Amino acid sequence: MPEMDDSGRHEVLHMASFLSRAVASELCEHAQVQANPEWKALADSAAESLWALYQAVGGTHLGDDGTISRE
């Protein structure tokens, strides 16, 4: 298993944020996904899971209370 370091955690933090935003804006808002409640629920779940990963990594990486502003 690779050793955990600040650089690796920062990379995971960045990608989780990027992918969460991309899924939310490009997939969750797509007309075909919006028209299908099952797909919408799955896409929303994917975005929420990526955001939860971002929060978990951020809490460890930044050493705060585990809450990071989404802005």
Backbone as a printed PyTorch tensor [residue, N CA C, xyz], in Angstrom:
tensor([[[  0.8530,  -1.1810,   0.0000],
         [  0.0000,   0.0000,   0.0000],
         [  0.8970,   1.2410,   0.0000]],

        [[  0.5920,   2.2170,  -0.8810],
         [  1.3990,   3.4420,  -0.9090],
         [  1.2650,   4.2250,   0.3960]],

        [[  2.3410,   4.9040,   0.7510],
         [  2.3280,   5.7280,   1.9580],
         [  1.4550,   6.9630,   1.7350]],

        [[  0.7150,   7.3470,   2.7720],
         [ -0.1210,   8.5490,   2.6940],
         [  0.7820,   9.7690,   2.8910]],

        [[  0.5860,  10.7710,   2.0510],
         [  1.3200,  12.0220,   2.2170],
         [  0.4190,  13.1870,   1.8190]],

        [[  0.8560,  14.3860,   2.1610],
         [  0.0450,  15.5710,   1.8740],
         [ -0.2080,  15.7510,   0.3890]],

        [[  0.7850,  15.4760,  -0.4260],
         [  0.6320,  15.6490,  -1.8700],
         [ -0.4320,  14.7000,  -2.4280]],

        [[ -0.3740,  13.4470,  -2.0100],
         [ -1.3630,  12.4690,  -2.4820],
         [ -2.7600,  12.7970,  -1.9990]],

        [[ -2.8780,  13.2120,  -0.7410],
         [ -4.2050,  13.5830,  -0.2170],
         [ -4.7440,  14.8060,  -0.9400]],

        [[ -3.8590,  15.7660,  -1.2270],
         [ -4.3050,  16.9640,  -1.9380],
         [ -4.8100,  16.5900,  -3.3310]],

        [[ -4.1230,  15.6620,  -3.9990],
         [ -4.5530,  15.2150,  -5.3220],
         [ -5.9300,  14.5510,  -5.2520]],

        [[ -6.1400,  13.6940,  -4.2460],
         [ -7.4440,  13.0450,  -4.0760],
         [ -8.5120,  14.0980,  -3.7670]],

        [[ -8.1860,  15.0570,  -2.9250],
         [ -9.1220,  16.1350,  -2.5790],
         [ -9.5350,  16.8990,  -3.8330]],

        [[ -8.5600,  17.2500,  -4.6430],
         [ -8.8360,  17.9920,  -5.8780],
         [ -9.7210,  17.1880,  -6.8310]],

        [[ -9.3660,  15.9280,  -7.0490],
         [-10.1260,  15.1130,  -8.0040],
         [-11.5370,  14.8200,  -7.5010]],

        [[-11.7040,  14.5950,  -6.2030],
         [-13.0450,  14.3580,  -5.6670],
         [-13.9160,  15.5960,  -5.8680]],

        [[-13.3490,  16.7710,  -5.6420],
         [-14.0870,  18.0160,  -5.8580],
         [-14.4340,  18.1850,  -7.3310]],

        [[-13.4470,  18.0240,  -8.1860],
         [-13.6530,  18.1780,  -9.6290],
         [-14.7150,  17.2100, -10.1430]],

        [[-14.5870,  15.9360,  -9.7660],
         [-15.5300,  14.9350, -10.2700],
         [-16.9310,  15.1360,  -9.7020]],

        [[-17.0380,  15.5310,  -8.4480],
         [-18.3500,  15.8110,  -7.8570],
         [-19.0590,  16.9240,  -8.6310]],

        [[-18.3220,  17.9970,  -8.8990],
         [-18.9080,  19.1200,  -9.6510],
         [-19.2520,  18.7050, -11.0760]],

        [[-18.3710,  17.9290, -11.7160],
         [-18.6130,  17.4930, -13.0960],
         [-19.8410,  16.5960, -13.1700]],

        [[-19.9520,  15.6460, -12.2550],
         [-21.1210,  14.7550, -12.2550],
         [-22.3870,  15.5690, -12.0090]],

        [[-22.3320,  16.4830, -11.0370],
         [-23.5140,  17.2910, -10.7180],
         [-23.9400,  18.1650, -11.8970]],

        [[-22.9860,  18.7960, -12.5600],
         [-23.3640,  19.7340, -13.6270],
         [-23.5470,  19.0660, -14.9830]],

        [[-22.7240,  18.0990, -15.3150],
         [-22.7660,  17.5020, -16.6450],
         [-23.6680,  16.2770, -16.7410]],

        [[-23.8450,  15.5690, -15.6500],
         [-24.6350,  14.3450, -15.6810],
         [-26.0010,  14.5400, -15.0130]],

        [[-26.0040,  15.0280, -13.7930],
         [-27.2740,  15.1900, -13.0680],
         [-28.2100,  16.1730, -13.7680]],

        [[-27.6380,  17.1550, -14.4440],
         [-28.4580,  18.1760, -15.1050],
         [-28.7680,  17.8360, -16.5630]],

        [[-28.2740,  16.7270, -17.0520],
         [-28.5350,  16.3350, -18.4440],
         [-30.0280,  16.0250, -18.6130]],

        [[-30.6050,  16.4570, -19.7270],
         [-32.0400,  16.3010, -19.9660],
         [-32.4840,  14.8360, -19.9100]],

        [[-31.6770,  13.9290, -20.4410],
         [-32.0480,  12.5130, -20.4270],
         [-32.0550,  11.9480, -19.0080]],

        [[-31.1160,  12.3970, -18.1970],
         [-31.0710,  11.9580, -16.7960],
         [-32.2330,  12.5740, -16.0290]],

        [[-32.5000,  13.8410, -16.2790],
         [-33.6170,  14.5310, -15.6180],
         [-34.9500,  13.8610, -15.9320]],

        [[-35.0670,  13.3070, -17.1110],
         [-36.3270,  12.6950, -17.5470],
         [-36.5420,  11.2860, -16.9890]],

        [[-35.5090,  10.6980, -16.4090],
         [-35.6150,   9.3320, -15.9070],
         [-35.3200,   9.3220, -14.4080]],

        [[-36.3420,   9.1590, -13.5640],
         [-36.1360,   9.2340, -12.1090],
         [-35.0950,   8.2480, -11.5720]],

        [[-35.0090,   7.0590, -12.1480],
         [-34.0070,   6.0860, -11.6820],
         [-32.5930,   6.5770, -11.9950]],

        [[-32.3950,   7.0620, -13.2070],
         [-31.0840,   7.5760, -13.5830],
         [-30.7280,   8.7970, -12.7400]],

        [[-31.7130,   9.6690, -12.5260],
         [-31.4830,  10.8790, -11.7340],
         [-31.0450,  10.5200, -10.3190]],

        [[-31.7170,   9.5390,  -9.7210],
         [-31.3540,   9.1130,  -8.3630],
         [-29.9320,   8.5510,  -8.3350]],

        [[-29.5780,   7.7530,  -9.3380],
         [-28.2330,   7.1860,  -9.3960],
         [-27.1690,   8.2660,  -9.6110]],

        [[-27.4440,   9.1940, -10.5050],
         [-26.4940,  10.2800, -10.7600],
         [-26.3370,  11.1570,  -9.5170]],

        [[-27.4470,  11.4780,  -8.8620],
         [-27.3790,  12.2660,  -7.6340],
         [-26.5770,  11.5430,  -6.5590]],

        [[-26.7770,  10.2320,  -6.4570],
         [-26.0420,   9.4330,  -5.4810],
         [-24.5400,   9.4550,  -5.7780]],

        [[-24.1870,   9.3790,  -7.0490],
         [-22.7740,   9.4270,  -7.4310],
         [-22.1540,  10.7650,  -7.0380]],

        [[-22.8500,  11.8530,  -7.3330],
         [-22.3420,  13.1830,  -6.9760],
         [-22.2250,  13.3330,  -5.4600]],

        [[-23.2150,  12.8470,  -4.7350],
         [-23.1920,  12.9420,  -3.2760],
         [-22.0720,  12.0930,  -2.6820]],

        [[-21.8260,  10.9250,  -3.2530],
         [-20.7400,  10.0640,  -2.7640],
         [-19.3780,  10.7140,  -2.9940]],

        [[-19.1990,  11.3190,  -4.1550],
         [-17.9460,  12.0110,  -4.4210],
         [-17.7670,  13.2000,  -3.4770]],

        [[-18.8490,  13.9070,  -3.1790],
         [-18.7630,  15.0330,  -2.2470],
         [-18.4470,  14.5300,  -0.8310]],

        [[-19.0080,  13.4000,  -0.4380],
         [-18.7020,  12.8140,   0.8740],
         [-17.2220,  12.4240,   0.9420]],

        [[-16.6890,  11.8830,  -0.1480],
         [-15.2630,  11.5670,  -0.1980],
         [-14.4440,  12.8390,  -0.0390]],

        [[-14.8160,  13.8930,  -0.7300],
         [-14.1270,  15.1810,  -0.6170],
         [-14.1270,  15.6610,   0.8350]],

        [[-15.2720,  15.5830,   1.4890],
         [-15.3700,  16.0120,   2.8840],
         [-14.4800,  15.1640,   3.7930]],

        [[-14.4710,  13.8410,   3.5850],
         [-13.6730,  12.9450,   4.4220],
         [-12.1790,  13.2110,   4.2380]],

        [[-11.7430,  13.3350,   2.9830],
         [-10.3340,  13.6010,   2.7170],
         [ -9.9530,  14.9830,   3.2350]],

        [[-10.8190,  15.9510,   3.0150],
         [-10.5340,  17.3120,   3.4740],
         [-10.3770,  17.3910,   4.9750]],

        [[-11.1980,  16.6590,   5.6910],
         [-11.0960,  16.6630,   7.1450],
         [ -9.7640,  16.1150,   7.6090]],

        [[ -9.2580,  15.1150,   6.9180],
         [ -7.9630,  14.5330,   7.2430],
         [ -6.8320,  15.4210,   6.7390]],

        [[ -6.9440,  15.8640,   5.5120],
         [ -5.8790,  16.6330,   4.8560],
         [ -5.6850,  17.9970,   5.5110]],

        [[ -6.7790,  18.6530,   5.8360],
         [ -6.6830,  19.9970,   6.3940],
         [ -6.6670,  19.9930,   7.9160]],

        [[ -7.0120,  18.8600,   8.5210],
         [ -6.9830,  18.7540,   9.9710],
         [ -8.0460,  19.5770,  10.6650]],

        [[ -9.1460,  19.8640,   9.9850],
         [-10.2020,  20.6610,  10.6010],
         [-11.3030,  19.7420,  11.1240]],

        [[-12.4990,  20.2700,  11.2520],
         [-13.6070,  19.4860,  11.8150],
         [-14.2600,  18.5720,  10.7760]],

        [[-13.6870,  18.5000,   9.5710],
         [-14.2270,  17.6140,   8.5450],
         [-15.2430,  18.2630,   7.6460]],

        [[-15.4940,  19.5590,   7.8160],
         [-16.4610,  20.2510,   6.9850],
         [-15.7260,  21.2740,   6.1220]],

        [[-15.9340,  21.1710,   4.8200],
         [-15.3090,  22.0690,   3.8760],
         [-16.4050,  22.7650,   3.0840]],

        [[-16.2690,  24.0500,   2.9020],
         [-17.2610,  24.7910,   2.1340],
         [-17.2810,  24.2980,   0.6940]],

        [[-18.4810,  24.1670,   0.1220],
         [-18.6090,  23.6830,  -1.2480],
         [-18.3190,  24.7710,  -2.2650]],

        [[-18.1660,  25.9840,  -1.8450],
         [-17.9180,  27.0860,  -2.7910],
         [-16.4890,  27.1580,  -3.2220]]])
